[in-house]
Structure formats: structure tokens, C-alpha cells
């Protein structure tokens, strides 16, 4: 077994300043200089960067039970998501997954297509009054509209602004805490940022809790995801979800689901704005639908649209890193990993490795054509994670994004405003720093 290489870093701080300054560049430089497994210090913690598909498969699939979510990042997310699928672990997670999984089966996801197309049509109608839009802000609102209707069967126009503002405060707090140079400031400490976060989280709790209670009183199956989750039973035990568990799952779907999808869509429109030839080809593809909204049955024909979305998520994966703690010693390639080690799988680094992808910094949707993509090893492309804990809503998200991109290009397209600086903001998700302004071309 070889010693795991890595930078020495600064006394006490280790590599924290480098990670704080430019996380993506720093992680890529670690891989370039030290290889597949890199040891580095992040303040008082020792982390192990991994990016090789072989090692991702080991951590997420082959020996997944050895790797828990008992890390600092997940501790910071716990006040928001409780013990939802995103943050839960062990037998409790497995039980929740068994109950929730049928809600995301193909047949149920198919019924959501009409919700996506209706919300997108309404958003595009609003755009007719504007010459420019902030695409990230618009996608945040659109994906939240879609999720609230899919989850609750509700049009939340009367309260959506209050809810959206609260969710944005929660997300901003999580992102700031993750990037903070300070190790950890407990939520109970009454600093202004924590007070704003607590108030916003209370708003989210109150609004979602009210919907759950109203639904408990009225009963019945309204055909939405909340009805399904309330009525679903564990196939092995016959148990249903408590209101507390429902609350945690709904918050997870709402907050995490709309943030990641909105980021992926915004990055996609940015890339298409830089690639007019690809954008024209995509417009020709969706023109076959004439003016009608795409359905689930149309999506297999929108192959370029699908490849463009995958290439966007390769270049800018919405979830660019994760954290896991090894409960027992393990081996990653030629390296011995000690018990208690915190591994940091970086999907961004995996997606930008030149030993996996040709011209990894270039935009090339055709790299996802079957004859080019199929030979790549498993876990080379992991925008939704992998193994048993792969994102439960991945099919939902792909359907949603394909419909949104197709419908926009049926009516208009977006051009980048000149001299605009667009750069990533790596926090919990890979956002676009300061949003992105684009011109509507009808």
C-alpha cells in the first residue's frame, strides 16, 4: 500500500485558503498533481479527494454501507432537511427509500409532464413582456412552481412569493455556511444570519405543515406526490410515514430538487448562448413538434436536447462534490484508507478528467452518442450520484429539463448579453455567481 499523497498546506489552516479562493481550480490542481486519491487538510479536518470512476463505484456501490453521511457538510444541512432522504443514513434511510421509491416510478413521473408543460407555458407568456431576463432567477421560480404543483396539486400564486423568499434565504444560508472560513457557527448562536435563517426555516415549516394537516383532515387521494407519500406503506413492515417524516421529505424535494434543476437549466441556456450552431440544430429538432407542448412520448425523439442537457451537467454538475465518512478501513486502488477517513468525491473533477473525456473543457453533446459514451467505465458521468443512493428524482428532473428546453426553443431563444462575466459559484450546488442576464429573441 502506498502513502496517500497531497499538499502540506499551512499550519492550522491546511489548504483551506486555496479551497476558499477557487474550489474548482484547487480540486482540479490536486488531481493533476497528485492523482486519483489526494490527502489534504481543510482546517482541522483531513479530507481525501477521490475522482476516479473505480473509486466512486467503490464508495457508492461496492462498499457503500461502509460510508456514512456523518460529515460536517451533512451536519450543516440537517437543520433544513431533518432526516429526509438527502441526509438520512442506515436502516432509517432504507425504510424511507422503500416507501418513497414508488412515487417516482416511470408511470407516475409520466403524469407530471403536463404539469411541467403548463408551468413552462405560463412562464414563457410572462417573458413576452420583457426583452431581457435573469435566467437563473427565472429557472428558480419555474422549478419551484413545478414542484409545488407536482407535490401538492396546488397553484401557489397567492403565497408563492413568501415561500420562495423563505426558501432562498434558507439556500443562501446553507451555501454561505458551506463556504465559510469559520469551522462551524451553531444555529442557536443569535447572529443576524442565523436569525434570518431560523425565521425563514420557520416559514417553510409552517407552510408545508399547514398543507399536510389540511390534507390529513380532508383525506382522499388527489393524485399528487403528497397523496401518494401519505398513503404509501413499507412493503416489508406495512408502516406509513409520520407527519414529521413527511415534512422532512417534502422539504428535501422542494429545497434541494428545485435548486439543482434550476442550476442545470441555467447553465444549459448559457452554453447554448455560446454555441449558436448547436442551438439552431436543437431548434430544428423541436420544430418537428410544431407548436404543441412535448409529451413523454416525444422525449425519445428529442435526442439532441437530451445530449445537450447531459453535456451541460458534465461541464457544470449541479452537485459538484459530496462527503462520506468511512466507518471501517478500506482500499481505494493502491491506497489504504483508515477508519474514520472523510472522503470527498468530486463529480466536477471526474467530469473534467482528460483520461476519461476527450477535450474535457470543450462543449460536445455528441460525446453522449451511444458509440462514444457506452465504452466509458461506470461512474464516469454522475450528475445524480450513483449506487443505491442515486438521486430518487433523477427521472423527474430529466423529464422536466427536456420539456423546459424544448418549449423555450419552440417560441424563442436566448442570447448572452455582451461583456457579461459568467462564472461558477461552488457552494452546496454549482450555481452561477450573480445570475445570468440573457436577451430574448422571438
N, C-alpha and C positions, 0 to 999 in steps of 0.2 A: 504494500500500500504506500502511495506517495503522499507527502505532506501537501495539504491544500494551499496553493499559492495565493498571494494577494498583496495589496499595498500596506505599508506600515501605518500610514496616517499620522495625524497629530496627537500629541499627548491629550488624554481625556476625551477629545472630540473625535478622534479617528478620522474617518472620511466624511463626517457629517457636513462640513462646509462645501465639499465638492458635490455631494448629493443635493444639498440645498440649492446650490448655484444653478446647476443644469443636470437634473436627474437622468434624462435620456442619454445625453452625451457621456456622462460619467459611467453609466452602466455599460454602454457600448465600448467605452475605452477599457473597462475592466475585462470584458470578454476578449477584446482584441489583444490585450497584453498578457492575460493570464490563462485564458482558455475556458473550458466547459464549466468548471466549478471554481468559484473565486471566494476566498475568505476576506471579509473586510469588517472594520468596526464602524458602527453608527452610534456615536456617543458611547454609552455604557454597554451597548449590545454588540455581540458578534453575529454577523449575518453571512449566509452562504448564497451567493448569486448562482442560479442554475438557468440554463437556456437550451441545452441540447435536447432534442426530442426524446432520446433514450432516457434521460434523467427525468424529464417531465412525466413520461409514461411510468417510470418507477414510483414517483411521488404521488401521482394522481390515480394510478390504476393498479399496478402490480403489488405495491406495498402501501396502498392508500390508507389502510387502517392504522399504520404507524405514524401518520402525520395529522396532527390536530390543528385547530384554529386558535390555540392558546398563545397568541402573539399580541404585541402592542396595538397593531392596526385594528385587529378584530375587537380588542377591548374598547377602543375608541368608538367603534360602530355599535357596540352593544346597547348603549342608551337609546339609540334610534330604533334598531331592529329587534331588540329583545332576543328571543330565542326563535326567530324566524329561520327559514331555510338557509339564508345567507350566512348567518352567524352561528347557528346551532351545530352540535357535534354529537358523535357517538350514536347510541341507541335512540335517543330522543330525536335526533335529526332523521334517522332511518324511518322512524314511525311517521313523522311529519311528511317525509317524502312519499311514503306509500299512500298516505291519504290524499295528498295534493296531486300526485302524478296524473291520475286520470283526467283532471281538469284541463290538462294540456295535451291530451291525445289529439291526433290529427283531425278527427271528426269534429271535435269541439273547437279547435283552432280555426277550422274552415268557416265556422259560423261567424267568426269575428271579422272576416273580410269586408262584410257590408258596413260594419261599424267604422273600420279604417277608411273606406272609400267615402262614407258620408262625412266624417270629420275632416278629411282632406279637402273635399269639395267645398265645404263651408270656409275653410281656411283660405283656399285659393280665391274664393269670391271676395273675401276681405282684402286680399292683396291687390285687387283691381283698382283700389283707391290710392295705391302707393306706387312710387317709382323705384324706391329702394327699400330693402328690409334687412334687419339683423337676422340672418338665417339661424344662428344658434338659438336666439331668444324665441323665434317663431317655432322652431322644432321642439323646444322645451314645452311650449304651450300646447302644441298639437299632440305630442305624445302623451301629455298628461290628460288632455281631453279624451283621447282614445282609451287610455287605461281606465279612467273613471267610468266611462260608459260600458266598457267590457266587464269591469268588476261589479259595478253596481246597477247597470242599466239606467243610469241617470244622465241627464243633461244638466251639468252643474253651472250653467251660466250665471245663476244668481249668486253663487258662493265661490266660484272657481278662482276669482282674483284673490280672495282671502286665503284660500287653501294653497294656491300657487305661491303666494308670497311667503307663507309659512314654510312650505317645502323648500323654497330657495334659500331661506335663512338656515334651515337645517343642513342643506347640502353645503352651503358656504362654510358653516362651522366645521363640518366633518373635513372638508378639503383643507381649511386653514389649520386644523389640529394635526392632520397628517403631515403637512409640510412644515409645521412649526419647528424651530430650532430647539425649543424647550421640550424636555422629555415628556412631561405629562402634566396638565393642569386639570385636576378633578373638576367635574361639572358642578360640584357643590360649592366651589370657591366663587364668591359673588362678584366676579369681574364683569364688565359690561358685555363682552362677547358671550359669556356663559349665560347671563340673564336673558339676552336676546334669544339664545338657543333654547333655553328652558321654556320661554313663552311660546316660541314657535312650535316646539315639540308638543306642548300642551294643546295648542290649536289643532294640530294634526290628530292627536289622540281624541280630542273632544269630537271632532267632525266625523272621524271614522267610527268611533264608538257609538255615536248617535245613530249612524246608519245601521250598524249591527243590531242595536237594541230595537230600532224600528222594524227591522226585518224579523227579529225574533217574535215580536208581538203580532205582526201581520201573517207570518208563516207563508207557506206556499213556495213553489219553485218558479222564479221569474226568468229562468233560462240564462242568467248571467253567472259569472265565475263565483260571486259571493254565495249565491244559492247553492251552487254545486259544492263549494267548500263546506258550507254549513251542514249539508246533508250527507257528505261523503263519510265513509267508515273505513277503518283499517281492516283490510281483508283478513288479517290474522287474528285480531282481537275484537273486532266489532266496535271499537271506540270511535267517537267523533271528536272534533276539535272543540276545546273550550273557547269562551269569548276572548280570553287573554291570548290564546294561540292564534285565533282568527285575526285579532288585532295585529300581532307581530307579522303574520304572513301578508296581510293587506298592506301594511306599511312597507314591507320589503318589496312587494310588487310595484307599489306606487312610486316610492322614492328611488329605488335602485333601477327599476325597469324603465322608467321614462328618461332618466338621466343618461343611461348608456345608449339607448336607442337614438335619442336626440343628438348626442355627440357623433355617433356613427353617420347619421344623415347629414349633419352639418359638414363633416369632413368630406363626405361624398360630393356634396354640391361644390365645395371648394375645389376639389380635384377636377371635377368636370368643368369648372370655370377656367382651369388652366389647360384643359385638353379639348379644344373645340372640335377636333376630328372625332374623338370618341363620343362627345356629346351629340354631334349630328347623327352618328350611327345609332345611338340609343334612341334619339327622336324618331328615326326611321323605323326602328323596331316597334316602338309603342304606337306608331301611326297605324299599324295593322289592326288595332282595336277600334279604329275610327274615333268616335267621341265618347264611347261608353266607358264606364269605370271598369278596370280589370277585376276579374273574379279569381278564385282559387284555381279554377280550371285553366285560366290564361297563363298562370305563372310559369309553367314549364316551357312556354313559347318565348318568354321574356328572358332568354338565356344571357344576353349581353348585360342586361340590367342586373341580373344576379351576379355575374362575374365582376362588374364594376363595384358592387357593394362589397364583395369579398376582398377585392384588391384594396378598397378603402380601409377595411378593417384589418388588412395585413399591414398597411403602412401606418395606420393610426388605430391600433386596437383599443376599444373603449376601456377595457380592463387591461392595463399595461403591466401590472405586477400583482402578486398575491403573497401571502405569508403563511408558512406552515412550521410547526414545531415537531421534531422527531421525538417520539416517546422512547424509542429504543435505538441502539446503534444501527447504522445501515451502510450500504456501499453504493456510491454513485460512480459508475465507471471504475476508474482505478483508485478512487479516493475513498477513504474511510470517514464516515460521518459520525460524530459522537452523539450519544443520547442527549436530548435537550437542545440540540442544534436548531437554529431558526433558519430555514431555507427560504430564499426569495426567488421563486420562479418569475422570470420576466418574459412575458409574451412579446413585448416590444423587441427585445433583443433576439428572441427566437425568430421573429418575423423579418428581421433585418440581417440575418447571418448569411454571408456570401457562400458558405459551404452548403447551404440548403437552397437558396434562391439566387438565380442569375440576376445581375443588376438589381440588387435588393432595394436600392433607393429610387429606382425608376417606377413609373406608373405603367403597368402592363396587365390589364384584365385578362388577356389571353393566357396568362400563366395558369389560370384555373380551368383551361380546357382539359378534358379528361386525360388525353395522351401526355400532357405535361404535368398535371397535378397528381395523377394516380401513382406514379413511381416514387413520390416523396414518402419518407417514413411517417408513420403515425405520430401525431402530436407536433407536426411541423407547422400547422395552422390551427391556432387555438383561441379564436376570439371569444368563445363561450366557455373556456376551460375544457376539461376532459375527464374521462373516467366516470364513476358513479355520481360525482358531484358536478357534472356538467350542468350549466345553467338550465333550469327547468323550463324557462320561457324562450329557448333559442328558436324554436319553430315559429312561435308567435312573433318574435322580433324580426325574423327574416321575411315572413309574410307581410308584416306591417311596412317594413322598409321598401320592399319591392313595389308595393301598391303606391306608396307616397311618391317615390321617384318616378314611377311610370305616369301617374296622374299629373304631376307637375310638368313633365315634358310633353304631355298631350296638349297643354294650353300655353306654355311659356318656357323660357329657360332663364337662367341666372348668370349674369356676368360679374366678375370681380371688379370692384372699384379700383382705379389705378392708384399706385403708390400706397397701398394699404399693407401694413405689416401683419401677417398672419403667422402665429407661432403657437406651438402646443403649450398647455398649462397642465403639467402632470401633477395630479393630486390623487384622490381616490379613483377618479376616472381621468381619461385623457381628453380634457376639454380644449377649446380654442380660447386662448387668452384674449380678453376684451371683446369676444364675439367676432362676427364677421359680417361686414356690410356688402350686399350684392345688389346689382341693378336688375330690375325685372324687364325682360324683353318679350313683349306679347306678339 
